[in-house]
Protein backbone atom coordinates (compact mmCIF):
# COMPACT_ATOMS: atom_id res chain seq x y z
CA UNK A 1 0.00 0.00 0.00
CA UNK A 2 2.87 2.37 0.77
CA UNK A 3 4.27 1.96 -2.75
CA UNK A 4 0.82 2.62 -4.24
CA UNK A 5 0.52 5.89 -2.31
CA UNK A 6 3.84 7.16 -3.68
CA UNK A 7 2.18 7.90 -7.03
CA UNK A 8 -0.80 9.70 -5.43
CA UNK A 9 0.60 12.89 -3.86
CA UNK A 10 -2.80 14.65 -3.94
CA UNK A 11 -4.48 11.97 -1.85
CA UNK A 12 -5.10 12.49 1.87
CA UNK A 13 -3.94 9.09 3.08
CA UNK A 14 -5.64 9.46 6.46
CA UNK A 15 -9.04 9.78 4.79
CA UNK A 16 -8.59 7.26 1.99
CA UNK A 17 -10.13 3.84 2.59
CA UNK A 18 -9.89 1.19 -0.14
CA UNK A 19 -13.27 -0.49 -0.76
CA UNK A 20 -13.56 -3.74 1.13
CA UNK A 21 -15.80 -6.74 0.60
CA UNK A 22 -15.89 -7.34 4.35
CA UNK A 23 -17.35 -3.87 4.92
CA UNK A 24 -20.31 -4.85 2.74
CA UNK A 25 -21.31 -7.62 5.11
CA UNK A 26 -24.09 -6.16 7.23
CA UNK A 27 -23.58 -6.75 10.93
CA UNK A 28 -27.19 -7.79 11.31
CA UNK A 29 -29.61 -7.79 8.37
CA UNK A 30 -32.88 -5.96 8.98
CA UNK A 31 -35.81 -8.23 9.75
CA UNK A 32 -38.64 -5.84 8.85
CA UNK A 33 -40.35 -5.78 5.45
CA UNK A 34 -38.69 -3.55 2.83
CA UNK A 35 -40.36 -0.12 3.01
CA UNK A 36 -41.28 1.19 -0.44
CA UNK A 37 -42.78 4.60 -1.25
CA UNK A 38 -44.75 4.93 -4.49
CA UNK A 39 -45.21 8.26 -6.29
CA UNK A 40 -47.38 8.76 -9.38
CA UNK A 41 -47.77 11.73 -11.68
CA UNK A 42 -51.42 12.42 -12.46
CA UNK A 43 -54.51 13.45 -10.49
CA UNK A 44 -57.08 12.60 -13.15
CA UNK A 45 -60.08 10.62 -11.95
CA UNK A 46 -58.93 7.68 -14.06
CA UNK A 47 -55.19 8.14 -13.79
CA UNK A 48 -53.27 5.39 -15.52
CA UNK A 49 -50.07 6.23 -13.68
CA UNK A 50 -52.01 5.80 -10.43
CA UNK A 51 -53.53 2.51 -11.64
CA UNK A 52 -50.09 1.22 -12.63
CA UNK A 53 -48.69 2.36 -9.28
CA UNK A 54 -51.51 0.57 -7.44
CA UNK A 55 -50.78 -2.60 -9.41
CA UNK A 56 -47.14 -2.29 -8.43
CA UNK A 57 -48.10 -1.84 -4.76
CA UNK A 58 -50.11 -5.08 -4.83
CA UNK A 59 -47.14 -6.91 -6.29
CA UNK A 60 -44.77 -5.43 -3.72
CA UNK A 61 -47.03 -6.54 -0.91
CA UNK A 62 -47.17 -10.06 -2.36
CA UNK A 63 -43.36 -10.06 -2.43
CA UNK A 64 -43.18 -9.28 1.29
CA UNK A 65 -42.60 -5.53 1.08
CA UNK A 66 -44.51 -2.76 2.85
CA UNK A 67 -45.73 -0.28 0.22
CA UNK A 68 -47.02 3.21 0.98
CA UNK A 69 -48.48 5.47 -1.72
CA UNK A 70 -48.41 9.26 -1.62
CA UNK A 71 -51.50 11.02 -3.01
CA UNK A 72 -50.25 14.19 -4.79
CA UNK A 73 -53.63 15.94 -4.67
CA UNK A 74 -53.31 19.14 -2.67
CA UNK A 75 -49.52 19.28 -2.88
CA UNK A 76 -48.58 22.91 -3.65
CA UNK A 77 -46.13 23.94 -6.32
CA UNK A 78 -42.52 24.08 -5.12
CA UNK A 79 -41.76 27.46 -3.50
CA UNK A 80 -45.47 28.36 -3.52
CA UNK A 81 -45.96 27.30 0.11
CA UNK A 82 -43.79 26.91 3.21
CA UNK A 83 -42.11 23.61 4.04
CA UNK A 84 -44.56 23.30 6.94
CA UNK A 85 -47.47 22.69 4.54
CA UNK A 86 -49.18 19.42 5.64
CA UNK A 87 -48.81 17.72 2.26
CA UNK A 88 -45.14 18.66 2.05
CA UNK A 89 -44.55 17.29 5.54
CA UNK A 90 -46.42 14.09 4.67
CA UNK A 91 -44.27 13.56 1.58
CA UNK A 92 -41.01 14.28 3.37
CA UNK A 93 -41.85 11.96 6.25
CA UNK A 94 -42.64 9.17 3.80
CA UNK A 95 -39.38 9.82 1.94
CA UNK A 96 -37.41 9.44 5.16
CA UNK A 97 -39.39 6.32 6.13
CA UNK A 98 -38.80 4.59 2.79
CA UNK A 99 -35.90 2.30 1.92
CA UNK A 100 -36.85 2.30 -1.76
CA UNK A 101 -39.18 4.11 -4.12
CA UNK A 102 -41.24 3.61 -7.27
CA UNK A 103 -41.77 6.66 -9.50
CA UNK A 104 -44.50 6.32 -12.14
CA UNK A 105 -45.27 9.17 -14.51
CA UNK A 106 -47.39 9.69 -17.60
CA UNK A 107 -45.51 11.02 -20.59
CA UNK A 108 -46.92 14.42 -21.47
CA UNK A 109 -45.45 16.52 -24.29
CA UNK A 110 -42.50 14.15 -24.41
CA UNK A 111 -41.64 14.48 -20.74
CA UNK A 112 -42.68 13.57 -17.22
CA UNK A 113 -45.58 15.58 -15.83
CA UNK A 114 -45.23 18.68 -13.68
CA UNK A 115 -47.09 16.82 -10.92
CA UNK A 116 -44.39 14.15 -10.90
CA UNK A 117 -41.56 16.67 -10.93
CA UNK A 118 -43.16 18.75 -8.16
CA UNK A 119 -43.19 15.77 -5.81
CA UNK A 120 -39.51 15.09 -6.40
CA UNK A 121 -38.66 18.80 -6.08
CA UNK A 122 -40.30 18.93 -2.64
CA UNK A 123 -38.00 16.15 -1.37
CA UNK A 124 -34.81 17.90 -0.20
CA UNK A 125 -31.34 16.58 -0.95
CA UNK A 126 -30.61 17.10 2.74
CA UNK A 127 -32.81 17.66 5.76
CA UNK A 128 -30.44 18.62 8.54
CA UNK A 129 -27.98 15.76 8.87
CA UNK A 130 -30.32 13.37 7.03
CA UNK A 131 -30.37 12.84 3.27
CA UNK A 132 -33.86 11.45 2.61
CA UNK A 133 -33.08 9.71 -0.68
CA UNK A 134 -29.34 8.98 -0.66
CA UNK A 135 -28.50 5.31 -1.05
CA UNK A 136 -32.12 4.21 -1.38
CA UNK A 137 -33.31 2.08 -4.27
CA UNK A 138 -35.51 3.36 -7.08
CA UNK A 139 -37.63 1.81 -9.83
CA UNK A 140 -39.01 3.99 -12.65
CA UNK A 141 -42.10 3.41 -14.80
CA UNK A 142 -44.20 5.39 -17.24
CA UNK A 143 -47.50 5.20 -19.10
CA UNK A 144 -48.11 6.56 -22.58
CA UNK A 145 -51.27 7.39 -24.48
CA UNK A 146 -49.72 6.34 -27.77
CA UNK A 147 -46.85 4.14 -28.89
CA UNK A 148 -44.19 3.02 -26.45
CA UNK A 149 -41.75 5.70 -25.39
CA UNK A 150 -38.99 6.00 -22.83
CA UNK A 151 -38.71 9.78 -22.48
CA UNK A 152 -40.24 9.94 -19.00
CA UNK A 153 -38.33 7.00 -17.53
CA UNK A 154 -35.08 8.38 -18.95
CA UNK A 155 -35.74 11.71 -17.23
CA UNK A 156 -36.69 9.96 -14.00
CA UNK A 157 -33.39 8.10 -14.11
CA UNK A 158 -31.52 11.41 -14.34
CA UNK A 159 -33.44 12.68 -11.31
CA UNK A 160 -32.74 9.46 -9.43
CA UNK A 161 -29.02 9.91 -10.00
CA UNK A 162 -29.26 13.55 -8.90
CA UNK A 163 -31.01 12.44 -5.70
CA UNK A 164 -28.17 9.91 -5.19
CA UNK A 165 -30.48 6.92 -5.42
CA UNK A 166 -29.61 3.40 -6.58
CA UNK A 167 -31.83 3.15 -9.66
CA UNK A 168 -32.33 -0.47 -10.69
CA UNK A 169 -31.54 -1.53 -14.29
CA UNK A 170 -35.05 -2.71 -15.19
CA UNK A 171 -37.93 -0.34 -15.97
CA UNK A 172 -41.46 -0.37 -17.38
CA UNK A 173 -43.05 1.67 -20.15
CA UNK A 174 -46.71 0.86 -20.83
CA UNK A 175 -47.90 1.97 -24.27
CA UNK A 176 -51.55 2.82 -25.01
CA UNK A 177 -52.28 2.55 -21.32
CA UNK A 178 -56.02 3.09 -21.87
CA UNK A 179 -56.14 -0.42 -23.36
CA UNK A 180 -54.22 -2.10 -20.54
CA UNK A 181 -56.67 -1.68 -17.64
CA UNK A 182 -60.20 -2.99 -17.14
CA UNK A 183 -63.20 -1.07 -15.82
CA UNK A 184 -62.21 -1.81 -12.24
CA UNK A 185 -58.74 -0.38 -12.80
CA UNK A 186 -56.94 -3.71 -12.80
CA UNK A 187 -54.22 -4.41 -15.35
CA UNK A 188 -54.92 -6.97 -18.07
CA UNK A 189 -52.55 -9.94 -18.38
CA UNK A 190 -49.94 -9.00 -20.99
CA UNK A 191 -46.24 -8.62 -21.64
CA UNK A 192 -46.57 -5.16 -20.07
CA UNK A 193 -47.91 -6.69 -16.87
CA UNK A 194 -45.13 -9.28 -16.82
CA UNK A 195 -42.56 -6.49 -17.10
CA UNK A 196 -44.09 -4.70 -14.10
CA UNK A 197 -43.72 -7.95 -12.12
CA UNK A 198 -40.07 -8.11 -13.22
CA UNK A 199 -39.42 -4.53 -12.15
CA UNK A 200 -40.97 -4.92 -8.70
CA UNK A 201 -39.16 -8.22 -8.16
CA UNK A 202 -35.84 -6.58 -9.03
CA UNK A 203 -36.58 -3.59 -6.81
CA UNK A 204 -37.26 -5.78 -3.78
CA UNK A 205 -34.09 -7.81 -4.41
CA UNK A 206 -31.92 -4.69 -4.73
CA UNK A 207 -33.53 -3.17 -1.63
CA UNK A 208 -32.85 -6.29 0.43
CA UNK A 209 -29.30 -6.37 -0.91
CA UNK A 210 -28.39 -2.75 -0.21
CA UNK A 211 -30.55 -1.27 2.56
CA UNK A 212 -28.29 -2.33 5.43
CA UNK A 213 -25.07 -1.23 3.72
CA UNK A 214 -26.26 1.89 1.89
CA UNK A 215 -24.37 4.26 4.24
CA UNK A 216 -21.15 2.50 3.23
CA UNK A 217 -22.07 2.38 -0.46
CA UNK A 218 -22.57 6.14 -0.68
CA UNK A 219 -19.75 7.16 1.67
CA UNK A 220 -17.44 9.49 -0.29
CA UNK A 221 -13.81 10.44 0.03
CA UNK A 222 -14.55 14.08 -0.88
CA UNK A 223 -17.14 14.38 1.87
CA UNK A 224 -14.86 12.77 4.45
CA UNK A 225 -12.21 15.30 3.46
CA UNK A 226 -14.66 18.20 3.63
CA UNK A 227 -15.89 17.11 7.07
CA UNK A 228 -12.36 16.78 8.37
CA UNK A 229 -11.44 20.26 7.11
CA UNK A 230 -14.57 21.76 8.66
CA UNK A 231 -13.80 20.08 11.98
CA UNK A 232 -10.23 21.37 11.92
CA UNK A 233 -11.46 24.90 11.23
CA UNK A 234 -13.92 24.77 14.14
CA UNK A 235 -11.27 23.48 16.54
CA UNK A 236 -8.81 26.18 15.45
CA UNK A 237 -11.43 28.90 15.92
CA UNK A 238 -12.14 27.76 19.47
CA UNK A 239 -8.43 27.93 20.32
CA UNK A 240 -8.10 31.59 19.25
C-alpha positions, -999 to +999 in steps of 0.1 A: +000+000+000+029+024+008+043+020-027+008+026-042+005+059-023+038+072-037+022+079-070-008+097-054+006+129-039-028+147-039-045+120-018-051+125+019-039+091+031-056+095+065-090+098+048-086+073+020-101+038+026-099+012-001-133-005-008-136-037+011-158-067+006-159-073+043-174-039+049-203-048+027-213-076+051-241-062+072-236-068+109-272-078+113-296-078+084-329-060+090-358-082+097-386-058+088-404-058+055-387-036+028-404-001+030-413+012-004-428+046-013-448+049-045-452+083-063-474+088-094-478+117-117-514+124-125-545+134-105-571+126-132-601+106-119-589+077-141-552+081-138-533+054-155-501+062-137-520+058-104-535+025-116-501+012-126-487+024-093-515+006-074-508-026-094-471-023-084-481-018-048-501-051-048-471-069-063-448-054-037-470-065-009-472-101-024-434-101-024-432-093+013-426-055+011-445-028+029-457-003+002-470+032+010-485+055-017-484+093-016-515+110-030-503+142-048-536+159-047-533+191-027-495+193-029-486+229-036-461+239-063-425+241-051-418+275-035-455+284-035-460+273+001-438+269+032-421+236+040-446+233+069-475+227+045-492+194+056-488+177+023-451+187+021-445+173+055-464+141+047-443+136+016-410+143+034-418+120+063-426+092+038-394+098+019-374+094+052-394+063+061-388+046+028-359+023+019-368+023-018-392+041-041-412+036-073-418+067-095-445+063-121-453+092-145-474+097-176-455+110-206-469+144-215-454+165-243-425+141-244-416+145-207-427+136-172-456+156-158-452+187-137-471+168-109-444+141-109-416+167-109-432+187-082-432+158-058-395+151-064-387+188-061-403+189-026-380+162-014-348+179-002-313+166-010-306+171+027-328+177+058-304+186+085-280+158+089-303+134+070-304+128+033-339+115+026-331+097-007-293+090-007-285+053-010-321+042-014-333+021-043-355+034-071-376+018-098-390+040-126-421+034-148-442+054-172-475+052-191-481+066-226-513+074-245-497+063-278-469+041-289-442+030-265-418+057-254-390+060-228-387+098-225-402+099-190-383+070-175-351+084-190-357+117-172-367+100-140-334+081-141-315+114-143-334+127-113-327+095-094-290+099-100-293+135-089-310+124-057-282+099-052-305+069-054-296+034-066-318+031-097-323-005-107-315-015-143-351-027-152-379-003-160-415-004-174-430+017-202-467+009-208-479+020-243-516+028-250-523+025-213-560+031-219-561-004-234-542-021-205-567-017-176-602-030-171-632-011-158-622-018-122-587-004-128-569-037-128-542-044-154-549-070-181-526-099-184-499-090-210-462-086-216-466-052-201-479-067-169-451-093-168-426-065-171-441-047-141-437-079-121-401-081-132-394-045-121-410-049-087-392-082-082-358-066-090-366-036-068-373-058-038-341-078-044-319-047-047-335-032-016-328-063+004-293-064-009-284-027-002-305-013+026-283-023+054-251-012+037-263+019+019-244+043+042-211+025+032-221+024-005-226+061-007-198+072+017-174+095-003-138+104+000-145+141-009-171+144+019-149+128+044-122+153+035-147+182+036-159+171+071-124+168+084-114+203+071-146+218+087-138+201+120-102+214+119-115+249+112-139+248+141-113+235+165-088+262+154-114+289+159-121+278+195-084+279+203-081+316+193 
